[in-house]
Amino acid sequence: MKVFKYRGGNDYIFKRDLESIENNTFWAPTREVLNDPCEGLVSSETLLNQINLMKNIIGKNNKAINNSSSSFEQDLERLINMKDSVGIYSLSKNCTDELLWAHYADNHQGFCIEYDLETLISFQRNYYYKFDIEYSSFPPKLNLNDIIKSEENIRFIRKLIGFKSIRWAYEQEVRLITPKSGLQDYDYRALKAIYFGIRMPKERKLKVMKRLCGRGIKYYNIKFKNNSYKFTFEPIEDSYPTDKKYMYSIAPIDEYAIDPHNLDKKWVKFSSYLYKMAEITRREPYCNIVRHVDVSVNKSKLGKPVFFGQYEISNFRYENLYLTLEEIDERYSHIHDLDVNFENT
């Protein structure tokens, strides 16, 4: 899914944001510093009434129940207050909105980043929450169903920090929630393109291209659409093309990572792909070592195996790369620095 982040254009902000892109980081602030003072505004009256009703039904004089209820209310208060400590990274589904360019890109002097959302959260996919903002004329009301039926807390979190006034609907916001506010790392390949504002100076466009060369980023200029109030964009050439790949390295392969003898009989004829998959995996930008290469039981279909390469990106942190036969052949054909030819292995 494509999502967009508008960035400012004055000297300080431009320098800060370009450095952030170079370092593959984004800043997720707490709700208090966002530009909407109504962030996190919720009504808990319904929830408190439901809790009091439960107390009355179970019995006011039951000391154990009352103590348990008091503990529940304290836990609930802590859960509600969580909205003050999490990080919020606000994105949009739209890269051509005139108000977004005016409000968040320094009156069209800044730029807009295009991310692939799934890649952006890949480092912390088990800890981040993502959802579309819901726009309403009134703040949301908390109730017991938000807690009881919440899948991994996302329903409750959406009620806390996933609603805004309908006046903000033009933003088409997608919200990324991080466990703690502050600086977050991401896979640099999440950044797919940069769109330059109509008023962005040419020298700054060139500076962006030069500082980010080798990453395979696409560049676009925002322009007027058919002399109307609407905007569109057109591709422009990278002024600093290079064959040098960003973060390119070749990681080692664990001694026991490849074992064709363990392949299921129905996949034996594809055993050469184990070695191709290993060579592809070891060239993943964040790979420190390839730990295991095999055919995926869950993703493969009859006659159509899907291979995976499991690699370590840091201590006890692993990623799996999944590829079909066609994808393996395509990627392998672009590798020109093989130390060993496995074709006849």
C-alpha positions as CSV (number, residue, x, y, z in Angstrom):
1,M,0.0,0.0,0.0
2,K,1.3,3.4,-1.0
3,V,1.4,6.1,1.8
4,F,2.8,9.6,1.7
5,K,4.6,11.9,4.1
6,Y,4.8,15.6,3.4
7,R,7.9,17.4,4.4
8,G,8.7,21.1,4.9
9,G,11.0,23.4,2.9
10,N,12.7,25.9,5.2
11,D,16.5,25.4,5.7
12,Y,16.4,23.8,9.2
13,I,13.5,21.3,8.4
14,F,14.9,20.5,4.9
15,K,18.3,19.6,6.5
16,R,16.7,17.6,9.3
17,D,14.4,15.6,7.0
18,L,17.1,14.8,4.4
19,E,19.4,13.5,7.2
20,S,16.5,11.4,8.5
21,I,16.1,9.9,5.1
22,E,19.8,9.2,4.8
23,N,19.7,7.5,8.2
24,N,16.6,5.5,7.3
25,T,14.7,6.8,10.3
26,F,11.4,8.6,11.1
27,W,10.2,10.5,14.1
28,A,7.0,9.4,15.8
29,P,6.0,12.1,18.3
30,T,3.5,11.9,21.1
31,R,-0.1,13.1,20.6
32,E,0.5,16.3,22.6
33,V,2.8,17.9,20.0
34,L,0.5,17.2,17.0
35,N,-1.3,20.1,15.4
36,D,-4.8,18.9,16.4
37,P,-5.5,19.8,20.1
38,C,-8.3,17.3,20.1
39,E,-6.0,14.3,19.5
40,G,-7.0,11.5,21.9
41,L,-10.3,13.1,22.9
42,V,-12.7,10.3,23.9
43,S,-15.8,9.8,26.1
44,S,-15.5,7.2,28.8
45,E,-18.9,7.9,30.3
46,T,-20.5,4.8,28.7
47,L,-17.7,2.5,29.8
48,L,-17.8,3.8,33.4
49,N,-21.6,3.3,33.5
50,Q,-21.2,-0.3,32.2
51,I,-18.7,-1.0,34.9
52,N,-21.0,0.4,37.6
53,L,-23.9,-1.6,36.3
54,M,-21.8,-4.8,36.6
55,K,-21.0,-3.9,40.2
56,N,-24.7,-3.5,41.0
57,I,-25.6,-6.8,39.3
58,I,-22.9,-8.8,41.0
59,G,-23.4,-7.2,44.3
60,K,-22.2,-4.1,46.1
61,N,-21.4,-5.9,49.3
62,N,-19.1,-8.5,47.8
63,K,-15.7,-7.3,49.0
64,A,-13.7,-9.6,46.7
65,I,-15.7,-8.4,43.6
66,N,-15.3,-4.7,44.6
67,N,-11.6,-5.1,45.1
68,S,-11.3,-6.8,41.7
69,S,-13.4,-4.1,40.1
70,S,-11.2,-1.4,41.6
71,S,-8.1,-3.1,40.3
72,F,-9.8,-3.4,36.9
73,E,-10.6,0.4,36.9
74,Q,-7.0,1.2,37.7
75,D,-5.7,-1.0,34.9
76,L,-8.2,0.6,32.6
77,E,-7.0,4.1,33.5
78,R,-3.4,3.0,32.8
79,L,-4.5,1.6,29.5
80,I,-6.3,4.8,28.5
81,N,-3.3,6.9,29.6
82,M,-1.1,4.8,27.2
83,K,-2.2,7.2,24.5
84,D,0.1,9.8,26.0
85,S,3.3,7.7,25.6
86,V,3.0,5.9,22.2
87,G,4.5,7.4,19.1
88,I,2.3,8.5,16.2
89,Y,3.5,8.7,12.6
90,S,0.9,10.4,10.4
91,L,0.8,9.5,6.7
92,S,-1.7,10.2,3.9
93,K,-3.1,8.2,1.0
94,N,-2.8,11.3,-1.2
95,C,0.3,13.0,-2.7
96,T,-1.5,15.7,-4.7
97,D,-3.8,17.4,-2.3
98,E,-3.3,21.2,-2.5
99,L,-4.1,21.8,1.2
100,L,-1.6,19.1,2.4
101,W,1.1,20.7,0.2
102,A,0.3,24.1,1.7
103,H,0.0,23.0,5.3
104,Y,2.7,20.4,5.6
105,A,5.2,21.2,2.8
106,D,5.9,24.8,3.5
107,N,3.5,26.3,0.9
108,H,4.6,23.8,-1.8
109,Q,8.4,24.5,-1.2
110,G,8.9,21.1,0.3
111,F,8.6,17.6,-0.9
112,C,6.6,14.4,-0.3
113,I,7.9,10.9,0.4
114,E,6.2,7.8,-0.9
115,Y,6.5,4.7,1.3
116,D,5.4,1.2,0.9
117,L,3.6,0.7,4.2
118,E,4.3,-3.0,4.7
119,T,8.0,-2.5,4.1
120,L,8.0,0.6,6.4
121,I,6.8,-1.5,9.3
122,S,8.7,-4.7,8.5
123,F,11.3,-4.3,11.2
124,Q,8.7,-4.0,13.9
125,R,5.6,-5.6,12.4
126,N,4.7,-7.4,15.6
127,Y,4.8,-4.1,17.6
128,Y,3.4,-1.5,15.4
129,Y,-0.3,-0.8,14.8
130,K,-1.6,0.7,11.6
131,F,-5.0,1.9,10.6
132,D,-7.0,4.5,8.7
133,I,-8.2,7.5,10.7
134,E,-11.9,7.6,11.1
135,Y,-13.5,11.1,10.8
136,S,-16.5,12.0,12.8
137,S,-18.6,14.9,14.0
138,F,-18.3,13.8,17.7
139,P,-15.5,12.1,19.7
140,P,-15.7,8.3,20.1
141,K,-17.3,6.6,23.1
142,L,-15.5,3.9,24.9
143,N,-17.4,0.8,25.9
144,L,-16.7,-2.7,27.2
145,N,-16.9,-4.2,23.7
146,D,-13.8,-2.2,22.8
147,I,-11.9,-4.2,25.4
148,I,-13.6,-7.6,25.3
149,K,-13.7,-7.9,21.5
150,S,-10.4,-6.1,20.8
151,E,-8.1,-8.1,18.6
152,E,-4.5,-7.5,20.0
153,N,-5.8,-4.3,21.5
154,I,-6.2,-2.6,18.1
155,R,-9.9,-1.8,18.5
156,F,-9.2,-0.1,21.8
157,I,-6.2,1.8,20.5
158,R,-8.2,3.0,17.5
159,K,-10.8,4.4,19.8
160,L,-8.1,6.2,21.8
161,I,-6.1,7.8,18.9
162,G,-7.8,6.8,15.7
163,F,-10.5,9.4,15.5
164,K,-10.5,13.0,14.4
165,S,-13.0,15.7,13.6
166,I,-14.6,15.5,10.2
167,R,-12.9,18.8,9.3
168,W,-9.7,16.8,8.9
169,A,-11.1,14.3,6.4
170,Y,-9.2,15.9,3.5
171,E,-6.0,14.5,4.9
172,Q,-7.0,10.9,4.2
173,E,-4.7,9.9,7.1
174,V,-3.1,6.5,7.7
175,R,-1.7,6.3,11.2
176,L,1.2,4.3,12.4
177,I,1.5,3.7,16.1
178,T,4.8,2.8,17.7
179,P,5.1,1.4,21.3
180,K,7.2,4.4,22.4
181,S,7.6,7.8,20.9
182,G,10.8,9.0,19.3
183,L,13.2,7.9,16.6
184,Q,12.3,4.7,14.6
185,D,14.4,2.7,12.2
186,Y,13.0,1.2,8.9
187,D,14.1,-0.8,5.9
188,Y,15.4,1.8,3.4
189,R,13.6,0.0,0.6
190,A,10.3,1.3,2.0
191,L,11.0,4.7,0.5
192,K,9.9,4.3,-3.1
193,A,9.7,7.9,-4.5
194,I,10.0,11.6,-3.8
195,Y,7.7,14.2,-5.2
196,F,9.0,17.8,-5.4
197,G,6.7,20.7,-4.7
198,I,5.9,23.2,-7.3
199,R,7.9,25.9,-5.6
200,M,10.8,23.7,-4.4
201,P,14.1,25.3,-5.6
202,K,16.1,23.3,-8.2
203,E,19.2,23.3,-6.2
204,R,17.4,21.4,-3.4
205,K,16.0,18.9,-5.8
206,L,19.6,18.2,-7.0
207,K,20.8,18.0,-3.4
208,V,18.2,15.3,-2.6
209,M,19.1,13.3,-5.7
210,K,22.8,13.5,-5.0
211,R,22.6,12.5,-1.3
212,L,20.3,9.6,-2.1
213,C,21.9,8.3,-5.2
214,G,22.2,4.5,-5.6
215,R,18.9,3.7,-3.8
216,G,16.7,3.2,-6.8
217,I,14.4,6.1,-5.8
218,K,12.0,7.5,-8.4
219,Y,11.5,11.3,-8.6
220,Y,8.5,13.3,-9.7
221,N,7.6,17.0,-10.1
222,I,4.2,18.1,-8.9
223,K,2.5,20.3,-11.5
224,F,-0.9,21.8,-12.3
225,K,-3.4,19.5,-14.0
226,N,-4.9,21.0,-17.2
227,N,-4.8,24.5,-15.9
228,S,-7.2,23.6,-13.1
229,Y,-7.0,23.8,-9.3
230,K,-6.0,20.1,-9.2
231,F,-2.5,18.8,-9.1
232,T,-0.8,15.8,-10.8
233,F,2.8,14.7,-11.2
234,E,5.3,13.8,-13.9
235,P,8.5,11.7,-13.7
236,I,11.9,13.3,-13.9
237,E,15.2,11.8,-14.5
238,D,17.6,11.2,-11.6
239,S,20.5,13.7,-12.1
240,Y,22.9,11.3,-10.4
241,P,22.5,7.9,-11.8
242,T,24.9,5.2,-10.7
243,D,25.5,1.5,-10.9
244,K,26.7,1.5,-7.3
245,K,24.1,-0.1,-5.0
246,Y,23.3,1.3,-1.6
247,M,24.1,-1.0,1.3
248,Y,25.2,-3.8,-1.0
249,S,27.1,-6.6,0.7
250,I,27.4,-10.4,0.5
251,A,26.8,-12.2,3.8
252,P,28.1,-15.7,4.7
253,I,25.9,-18.8,4.5
254,D,25.7,-21.0,7.5
255,E,27.4,-24.4,7.1
256,Y,24.1,-26.2,7.7
257,A,21.8,-23.8,5.9
258,I,21.4,-25.8,2.7
259,D,20.5,-29.5,2.8
260,P,18.9,-30.9,-0.4
261,H,18.6,-34.3,1.2
262,N,15.9,-33.0,3.5
263,L,13.7,-31.9,0.6
264,D,10.3,-33.6,0.3
265,K,10.4,-36.0,-2.7
266,K,8.0,-33.8,-4.7
267,W,10.5,-30.9,-4.6
268,V,13.7,-32.8,-5.3
269,K,13.8,-31.8,-8.9
270,F,14.0,-28.2,-7.8
271,S,17.0,-28.7,-5.5
272,S,19.2,-26.4,-7.5
273,Y,17.0,-23.6,-6.4
274,L,18.2,-24.0,-2.8
275,Y,21.6,-22.7,-3.9
276,K,20.1,-19.9,-6.0
277,M,17.9,-18.9,-3.1
278,A,20.9,-18.8,-0.8
279,E,22.9,-16.5,-3.1
280,I,19.9,-14.2,-3.4
281,T,19.3,-14.2,0.4
282,R,22.9,-13.4,1.3
283,R,22.7,-10.2,-0.8
284,E,19.7,-8.9,1.2
285,P,20.8,-5.5,2.6
286,Y,20.2,-6.3,6.2
287,C,21.4,-10.0,6.1
288,N,24.3,-10.8,8.5
289,I,24.2,-14.6,7.8
290,V,21.9,-17.0,6.0
291,R,20.6,-19.5,8.5
292,H,18.3,-21.8,6.5
293,V,17.0,-22.3,3.0
294,D,14.1,-24.6,2.2
295,V,10.7,-24.9,0.5
296,S,7.8,-23.3,2.4
297,V,5.1,-25.8,3.3
298,N,2.4,-23.2,3.9
299,K,3.0,-21.0,0.8
300,S,3.8,-23.7,-1.8
301,K,1.1,-25.3,-4.1
302,L,1.1,-28.5,-6.2
303,G,3.9,-28.1,-8.7
304,K,4.6,-24.6,-7.7
305,P,7.1,-24.4,-4.8
306,V,7.8,-21.2,-2.9
307,F,11.3,-21.1,-1.5
308,F,12.3,-19.2,1.6
309,G,15.7,-18.0,2.9
310,Q,15.9,-17.3,6.6
311,Y,18.5,-14.8,7.6
312,E,19.7,-13.1,10.7
313,I,19.6,-9.3,10.9
314,S,20.8,-9.1,14.5
315,N,21.0,-11.3,17.6
316,F,17.8,-13.3,17.8
317,R,16.1,-11.3,15.0
318,Y,15.4,-13.1,11.8
319,E,13.6,-12.4,8.6
320,N,12.3,-14.7,5.9
321,L,12.5,-14.0,2.2
322,Y,9.9,-15.8,0.1
323,L,10.3,-16.3,-3.7
324,T,8.7,-18.3,-6.4
325,L,10.7,-20.1,-9.0
326,E,10.2,-17.3,-11.5
327,E,11.2,-14.7,-9.0
328,I,14.3,-16.7,-8.1
329,D,15.3,-17.0,-11.8
330,E,14.7,-13.3,-12.4
331,R,16.8,-12.1,-9.4
332,Y,19.5,-14.7,-9.9
333,S,20.0,-13.6,-13.5
334,H,21.0,-10.1,-12.2
335,I,23.8,-11.4,-9.9
336,H,27.1,-10.9,-11.5
337,D,29.6,-11.4,-8.7
338,L,29.1,-15.1,-7.8
339,D,32.1,-16.8,-6.2
340,V,30.8,-20.2,-7.0
341,N,28.6,-21.5,-9.8
342,F,26.0,-23.8,-8.4
343,E,24.4,-24.7,-11.7
344,N,25.8,-28.2,-11.7
345,T,25.7,-28.8,-7.9
